[in-house]
């Protein structure tokens, strides 16, 4: 117990700021959501109309949740819970990988296991650390909802549903660390599983059974294979069911049990999926800095491209399923069609735009990781020998940034390919089928901002590259994608690049915001290339 307590305190000290930021962010988001929703949708009649439109156009449900009535508390749960579940999932997967596979990759885990702590105390400390963090998330979420004026009993259910989702993904992160030999691989697959759970939940919500009044839904089966969907099944504020929380806790326990069984049979530093042995000599094409950057990141780029392709393929499946599940209520359908005609947007265009917003985030993450890899190479000490040769700092930085730009384009290209193929295969003949390529291009400027801005941070303040990169992306997603739902002022929302992404409609596309973002990205990239020549490359 002494070693376990010492290692837990080490993790707590190492992650003190990260945990505080995650917990407070999730709790404050719950609080702000209540206030913003109460201000924007101030009565049951307004909220009922919103829910009726959402159930008539299920594409909306992909980015929201499962409608359970127009009361303020249940409407708030419908609007914000899925996003809280994603945040809790990412927090836990990053935490699990950081204290398991990353420690083995750096060699620290072997040193610790050689002491009296052995092999099991570090795992126990990581599990304890994650469990405490998830309890804090649950309490912060419940307090946030309660402070906003929602029912305390329902807020407690909602809070612990968020924490239980976190527990499930803590187990997923631990298990991924056993299978992959690098922390990048484990983080990549874990993040992909979180997003897959989000999309499965969205697919299940969008294809569920609608009540006669159009304000409640019963989720379809895909929601029942998603930890986020399990959290929704608590029916916080309307049913306050605790038993669905046994499902994410069971997944956490099962994953942890598998981790223990695998660890008992493998060496420290090894993995179930062993990495390939490197060649004795480099291949002929591996001669330049760009080739080196590609070799270091090709696995991650391929993974993100596959994720984009899968998301595009989901579009066609959702399209056909949603068309068959639209409510037969003629009054609601008439209101919906009026809204679509006023905006010049078809039902399929609404769906494509909603999913491509998520694909734009994936592309931004892919570009951001190119810059984060720069910092990792610098800290590991492998960057200095490269720039000390004929490569130089500017060419070294330019190679990674250039590869990041290419990877952003590839992710969006594969997403568009998947969407186009699936829409054609589903028999959709609307104009949105041909516009998926334009919609993909519309997401590029915002994604490139999250490549250029972290590159400038890397040059000016190297130690802040990783936290600042993820923080900037997180704030951009909250303000740009969820700012309207939270009732934030337009001037605040305009701080996010995602707010200015061009939107393709039947009447055309306004690219003024896109051109501005491309110009800003170009200026930031030029500044980074010039400024990197004036700073030292080191591990500090």
N, C-alpha and C positions, 0 to 999 in steps of 0.2 A: 504493500500500500504506500510505503514511503516513496518508492520510485514513481508510482503512478501519480501521486500528488505533485511531485516535483515536475514531472513532464507536463502535467495539466497546467500548472502555473506557468511553465515556459510557453505553452501554446497561448494561454490567456494573455501573457505579456506581449508576445509577438503579434497577436491579432487584436490587441485592445482597441485600436482605432478603427480597424476594419469592421469589427463586430459592432462597435458603437454606431458607426455610420450606417451600417445595414439595418440595425434594429430601429434606430431613430427614424431613418428614411421610411421604412415600412409603416411604422406607427404614425408618423406625421402624414403620410400619404392617405392612410385611412381617415384621419381626422379632417384633412383638407377636402377629401372626397365628399364627406357628409355635408360640410358647409357649402361646397360648390354646387352639389346636386340639389340641396334644399333651396338654394338661391335661384338656380336655373330652372328647375322643375318644381314649382312651389305648391302644387296641389295634386291630389290624386287623379283628377281628370286629365291633367297634362301628362302625368306619368303613364296613365293608362293608354293614352293615345300613342305615346312613344313605344310602349310595349307592343301595341297592336301593329304598328308599322314595322317593328323589329321582327315580329313573328310572321308578318306578310312578306318581308324581305329578309330571309334568314342569313344572307351574307353579312348582315350587321352582327349577328350572333357569333360569328367566327372571332370577332375582336372584342366581344363583350362577355356574356355569360348565359345562364339559364333563367328565363323570366319566371318569377314566382309571385306575381301580384304587384299592384301599383303603390302599396304603402312605402313610405320613405325608406324604412329600414331594409325591406326586401329589395327595393329598387336599387339602393346603394350596393347591396351585396351582389346583385346582378351586374352592375356596372364595373366594379373594381376588383372582385375577388380573384378572377383569373389572372390579372396582372400581378396581384400580390403573391399568388402561387408561383408565378414565373420568377419573381424576385427571390422568394424563399428558396426555390430550387437552385437558382444560380449561386446564391450565397453558400449553400451546402455543398454543391459539387466542387466549387473552387476551394472551399475549406478542406474537404476530404482529400482532394488531390494534392493540395499544398503540403499537408502533413503526412502523406504516405508516399506516393510515387515520386514526388519532387524531392523528398528527403532521401529516398533510395538513389535517385538519379544523381544527387550531389555527393553521395558517399557518407552523409551524416548519419543515416539510419544504421549503417554497418558499425560505425563507431559507438552509437548508443546501445545497440544490441550486444556489443562485446562487453558492456558493463553489467552490473548487477540488475539492471532493468530488464535485460533479456529481450526477446522478440515480441512479447505480448503486452508489456506495459505501454509502449508507444501507441499500439493500436487502441488499447483501452483508454488512454488519455485523449486520443483523437475522437473516439466515440463519445466520451464524457463531455469533451469540449463542444462537439456538435449538438449534443442533447441539451446542454445548458443554453447554448445560443438559440436553439429552436424554442425552448420554453420562454426565453426573453422575447422572441419574435411574437409568440402567441399572446403574451401579456401585453406587449406594446400595441399590437393590433386591437386587442379587446379594449384597452384603455382609450385608444384613438377613436374607435367607434362610439364608446360610451361617452367620452368627453364631447363628442359631436351631438349628443342628445338621443342616441338610439337606445333601444331596450337593452339593459345590462345582460340579461340572460341570453338573448340572441347574440350580443356582442361577444360574450364568452365563447359561444359555439363557433362563431366566425373566427375569432382569434386562434382558438385551438385547432380549427380546420387548417388555417394557414401554417401553424407550427407543425401539424401532422404531415402536410405536404412536404415541408422542409425535411422532416425525418425520412420520408420515402426517398428523397433525392440525396440525402446523406448516404444512405445505403447504396444508391446507384453510383455515386462518386467513389466510394470505397471499393466497390466491385470493379469499376472501370480501371482503377489503379492496379488491380491484380492482373488484368488482361493486357494492358499496354505497357511498353517498356519506357515510354517517355511521358513526362507530365503534359506535354502539348497534345499527344494523342489521347490521353485520358481526359483532359479538359475538353478537347474537341468532341469526343463521342458523348461525354456527359452533357455538354451544352446542347448537342443535337437531340438527345433524349428528352431534355426539358422542353425544347421547342416542339418535338414530336408529340409530347403529352399535351401541350397547349393546342396544337392543331387537331389532335384526336378529340379533345374536349370540344373544340369548336365544331368539328364535323358532327359529333353526337348531338350537340345543342341545335345545330342548324337543321338536322334531319329528324328531330324528335316530333312527338305528337302534341299538337296545339289544342288548347282548351277552346270551347265554343266562343268565349268572350275575347279570345286572343291575347290575354294578359298572363297566362301561365303556360308552361310546356313541361312535358315529360321527356327526358333525354333519351336518345337512341343508344344502342349498345356500344358504339365507340367511346362514349363518355365513361363507360364502366371499365375500360382498360387504360385509363389515364389517372394518375394520382391527383391531378387538379380536378378532374371530374369527380373523383371520390369526395374531395372536399366540398364540391358543390352539392353533393347528395345529402349533406347534413341539413339542407333546407333551413339555414340559419334565419331566425326571426319568424318563419312561417311554420316550421315543423320542429326545429331544434333537436334533430336526431343525432345522437352521439355514436351509434353503432357503425356508420360508414368510416369513422376514423380508425377503426380496427384494421381496415384494409391497408392504408399507408404504413401503419405501425407494423403490420405483418410483413409488408414488403421490406421495410427497414431491417426487421429481425432476420428475415430469410437471407437478404444480401449479406448481412454481417456474419451469419452462420457459414455461408459459402466462402466468404473472405477468410474466416478462421480455418476452414478445411483446406483451402488453397495454400495459405501461408504455412501450414504445417508440412507441406510437401514441396516447397520450393526454396531456393536459396535467396538470401537477401540480395536485392538488385535484379533478380530474374523476374520474368513475367510469363503468363500463360501463352501469350502470343509473342514469341521471341523476335527481337529485331534482327534484321538481316546483317550478316557480317559484311564489313566494308571490303572493297577491293584493295589489293596491294598497290595498284597503280590507278591513277585517275583516268577516267574515260577521255578520249580526245576532245570532246566538246566542253569538258570542264576546264576551261582555260581563262575565263574572265570572271569579273566580280558578279555580273548578272547571272552567269551559270552557277556560281557558288550560291547566290541567294536562292535561285530556283531549286538547287539540290537540297538546301536546308529546309525549304518550305513546301516542296512539291506534295508531300502527303497531306498537309493541312489544306492546301489549295484544292486538291482533288476531293477531299472530304466536303469542303464548303460547296463545290460545284455539284457534287452528288446531292447535297442537301437542297440546293436551289432547284435542281432537276426534279427531285421528289416533290417539292412544294409546287412547282409548275404542274406536275401530273395530278396533284390533288385538286387543282383548279377545275379541270374538266369533270372529275368525279363529283365534286361538290356541285358543279353547275347542273348536271343532270339530276342529281338527287334533290337539289333545292327546287328545281322546276317542278318536280313531281310531288313536292311536299308543301307548296304554297297554299295558304289557306283558301278555302272556297267562299269565304265571307265576301260578298260583292261590294259592300260598303267600304271595307278596309282596302280591298284591291283597287277600288276606284281612287281612293285617296293616295295610295301608293303610286299608281300610274300617273296621277297628276303631278306628284313630286318628281318622278323620274323624267317626265316630259318637260317640266319646268327647268330641270337641270341639264337637259340634253343628254341624259345618261341612261343606258339600258340596264336591265337587271344583271346581265352578265358583266357589263362594265363595272357595276358596283362591286361585284365579287372579285373581279380581276384587280381592281384598284386596291381593295382591302388586303388581298393576299400579297400583292406586290409591295405594299408598305412593309410587311414583315420581311419579304425578300430583300428590300433595300437595307434593312437593319443587318441581315446576314452579310450582305456585300460590304457594309461599313465595318463590320467586325473583321471580315477577311482582310480588308485594307489596313485596319488598325493593327492587326497581328504582324504585318510586315514591319511596322515601326517598332513594335514591342520586341520583335526578334533582333533588331539592331541593338537594343539595350541589353538583351540577354547575351548577345555575342560580346558586347563590350565588357559586361560584368564578368563573364567567364574567362576573359583574357585572350580570346581567340581573335578579336578584332584588331588588336594592336599589331600582331605580325602581318596581317593583311595590308593595313594602311602604311606600314613601314616600307613596303615594297613599291613597285611602280604604280600600284592602284591609286593610292591617294585617298584623302578623306572625301572629297567631292564625288569622285566616281563610286566610291563605296556606298555612300549615302544614296546617290542617284540610282544605283542598281536596285537597292531594296525598295525605294519609293516607286521606281518604274515598275518593278514586279508587282508591288501592291496595286498600282493602277490597272495593270493587266488582269490581275486576279479579280478586282472589282468588276471589270467588264465581263470576265468569264462567268462569274457567279450569276450576274443578271442575264447574260446570254443563255446559260443553261436553264434558268428559270423560265425565260420566254419560250425556249424550245419545248420544255415540258408542258407549259400551258397551251401552246399552239397545238401540239400533238394531241393532248387530251381533249381539248375543245373540238377539234376536228373529228376525233374518234367518237365523241359523244353525240355527234350530229348537229352541233350548234352552227347555225348559219348566219348569226348576227354579225354586225360590223366589228364587235369586240374581238372576234377571232383574229382578224388581221391587225388589230391595234395592240395586241400584246407586245409586239416588238417595240412600238413607240412607248408603251407604258414602262417597259424595262429601261429604255433610254432615259425616261423622265426621272428615274431614281438615281442615276449616276452622279449628278452634281452633288447631292447631299452626302452620298457615300464617299466621294473623293475629298470632301471637306474633312472627314474623319481619318483621312490618310495624311493630308497636308498639315492640319493643325497639330496633331501629335508629333509630326516630324519637326515642327518648329519648337515644340516643347522639349523634344529630345536634344536639340542643339543648344537651347538656352538654359535649360534646367534638367540635366540628364536624370537625376534621381527621381524626379517627379513624373517621368515618362509613363510608367505603368499605371500608378493611381490616377494621374490626370487624364490619361487616355480613356480609361474605363469610366471615370466620372463624367467626362465631357459627353461620351456616348450615352450614358444613362440619363443625364439631364436632358440631352437632346430628344431622346425617346419619350420621356415623360412629358416634356413641354410640347413637342410636335405631334405625337400620336395621341396622347391622353390629355393634353392641355384643354381642349374644348370640353371634354367630359368633366374635367375638374373646375370648369368655369373660370379659368385664368384669363386675365386681360390679354387682348390681342398683342399688345406691345411686349408682354412677357413671352407669349407663344412665338413671336417673331424672332426670338433669340435662338430658336432651334432651326437648323438647316432643313429638317424634314417638313417644316411648315411651308417652306418656299419651293418644295418639289413641284414641278409642272404636273398638271392633271390633264389627261387626254379625254376629251368628250367628242360627241358627234359634231360639235361646232368648231373644233380645233383645239390647239394647245397654246397656252400662254407661257412662253419660255423666258420671260424677263427675269424672274427669280433664278432660273437655272443658269442663265448667262452670268448673272452677278456671282453666283456661287462658284462657277468655273473660274471666273476672274480672281476671286479671293483665293481659291485653291492654288492657282498658278502663282500668285504673288507670294503666298506662304511657302510654296515649294522653292521658288527662286531665292527667297530669303534664307531658307534652311541650307541650300547648296552653297551660298556665299558665306554664311556665318559659320558653317562647320569647319571651314579652313582655319578659323581663328581659335578653335578650342582644342584642348588635349583629349586624346582618347585614352581612357583608363577605366578602372573598376570603381571609382568613387561615385 
